Amino acid sequence: MPLNLVPLGNRIVCKPFPPEENYPTFHLQAAAQIVVAIRVPQSANRYIFEAEIVAVGPGSFDHKKKKYIPIQLKPGDVVQYPNDKGVTLVMNEEEYLILEDVDVLVKVEQLPPAPAPAE
């Protein structure tokens, strides 16, 4: 019997990318004599992974206004999250991750192609 995952509240159901695609990569670009250094504190020693959103809940409930504050993400969006967040769920041999909306760090979007140079 097929099942449908329906997240509650501010929860998000994601499909993590396979481990071989999810190892962190760091892209630094140096131009001419510019040197870039990034200092990461020891307390931030964790990996950032990517996943595609499968379903989102209605959002957080605002008790003063008596309505839901919708989540800013939708199914199909690709997001990045820390590896120590969320709960892993396996259904029908498929792995899913349940996150809260506050655990998502960024939404990954494709940039539009650069315009052709004017002649």
C-alpha positions as CSV (number, residue, x, y, z in Angstrom):
1,M,0.0,0.0,0.0
2,P,1.6,3.4,-1.0
3,L,1.9,5.8,1.8
4,N,2.0,9.6,1.8
5,L,4.1,11.6,4.3
6,V,2.3,14.6,5.5
7,P,4.4,16.8,7.8
8,L,2.8,18.6,10.7
9,G,3.5,22.2,11.9
10,N,6.8,23.6,10.8
11,R,8.2,20.2,9.7
12,I,9.7,19.5,6.2
13,V,10.1,16.1,4.6
14,C,13.3,15.9,2.5
15,K,14.9,13.3,0.3
16,P,18.7,13.5,1.0
17,F,21.0,13.3,-1.9
18,P,23.1,10.1,-2.1
19,P,26.2,10.2,0.2
20,E,28.7,10.4,-2.7
21,E,27.0,13.6,-3.8
22,N,26.6,15.0,-0.3
23,Y,30.2,15.3,0.8
24,P,31.1,18.9,1.5
25,T,33.0,20.8,-1.2
26,F,34.7,24.1,-0.7
27,H,35.2,26.3,-3.8
28,L,37.6,29.1,-3.3
29,Q,38.5,31.4,-6.2
30,A,41.6,33.5,-6.1
31,A,42.1,36.3,-8.6
32,A,45.5,37.9,-9.2
33,Q,47.1,38.6,-5.8
34,I,44.0,38.2,-3.7
35,V,44.1,35.5,-1.0
36,V,41.0,34.4,0.8
37,A,41.1,32.7,4.2
38,I,38.1,31.3,6.0
39,R,38.4,30.7,9.7
40,V,35.9,28.2,11.1
41,P,35.6,27.9,14.9
42,Q,36.0,24.4,16.3
43,S,32.4,24.5,17.6
44,A,31.2,24.7,14.0
45,N,32.9,21.5,13.0
46,R,30.0,19.9,11.1
47,Y,29.2,19.1,7.5
48,I,26.5,20.7,5.4
49,F,24.4,18.4,3.3
50,E,21.8,18.9,0.6
51,A,18.4,17.5,0.1
52,E,15.3,18.0,-2.1
53,I,12.1,18.9,-0.3
54,V,9.3,16.3,-0.8
55,A,6.6,17.9,1.4
56,V,6.1,20.8,3.8
57,G,3.8,21.3,6.7
58,P,1.4,24.2,7.2
59,G,4.0,26.2,9.2
60,S,4.3,27.5,12.7
61,F,1.1,28.4,14.5
62,D,0.8,32.0,15.8
63,H,-1.4,31.8,18.9
64,K,-1.9,35.6,19.1
65,K,-3.2,35.9,15.5
66,K,-4.8,32.4,15.5
67,K,-3.3,31.4,12.1
68,Y,-0.4,29.6,10.6
69,I,2.8,31.4,9.4
70,P,3.5,29.5,6.1
71,I,6.9,27.9,5.4
72,Q,8.9,29.8,2.7
73,L,9.8,26.5,1.0
74,K,7.9,24.3,-1.4
75,P,8.3,20.7,-2.7
76,G,11.1,20.5,-5.3
77,D,13.3,23.1,-3.6
78,V,16.9,22.0,-2.9
79,V,18.1,23.1,0.6
80,Q,21.2,22.8,2.7
81,Y,21.2,21.7,6.3
82,P,23.7,20.7,9.0
83,N,24.3,16.9,9.4
84,D,23.4,16.9,13.0
85,K,19.8,18.1,12.4
86,G,16.6,16.2,11.6
87,V,15.3,12.7,12.0
88,T,16.0,9.9,9.4
89,L,13.0,7.8,8.4
90,V,13.1,4.8,6.1
91,M,9.9,3.8,4.3
92,N,9.6,1.3,1.4
93,E,13.4,1.2,1.3
94,E,13.6,4.9,0.7
95,E,15.4,7.2,3.1
96,Y,13.7,10.5,4.1
97,L,14.8,13.2,6.5
98,I,12.4,15.2,8.6
99,L,13.6,18.7,9.5
100,E,12.1,21.7,11.2
101,D,12.0,24.8,9.0
102,V,14.5,26.6,11.3
103,D,17.1,23.8,10.6
104,V,17.3,24.7,7.0
105,L,20.3,27.0,6.3
106,V,19.7,28.0,2.7
107,K,17.7,27.3,-0.4
108,V,19.9,26.5,-3.4
109,E,18.7,28.2,-6.6
110,Q,20.1,28.0,-10.1
111,L,21.4,31.4,-11.3
112,P,20.1,32.6,-14.6
113,P,22.7,32.4,-17.5
114,A,24.8,35.5,-17.8
115,P,23.7,37.8,-20.7
116,A,25.8,37.7,-23.8
117,P,28.3,40.5,-24.1
118,A,27.2,43.4,-26.4
119,E,29.0,43.7,-29.6
